[in-house]
Amino acid sequence: MAKNKTVVHIVWGIVLVLAGIGVFFRIPQVIPKIEQIEQFSSVIFFIRFCFYFLGVLLIGGGAKKIYDNYRPSEK
């Protein structure tokens, strides 16, 4: 049962990393659309920072989950 749990955690970590990479590829396509909205045009740098920070957090969290569960168990 513990082996299945480890596999699920590793797969979830991979999904998080891929989602983070997807955020980085999607940002250049979305930012111009957000800039067209009047209310957001003045804070576009903060919005851009938040998107990139989200991508970094996803990649970092996924990498940590993979690292923590990929190591051989120390019994």
Secondary structure, 3 states (H helix, E strand, C coil): CHHHHHHHHHHHHHHHHHHHHHHHHHHHHHHHHHHCCHHHHCCHHHHHHHHHHHHHHHHHHHHHHHHHHHCCCCC
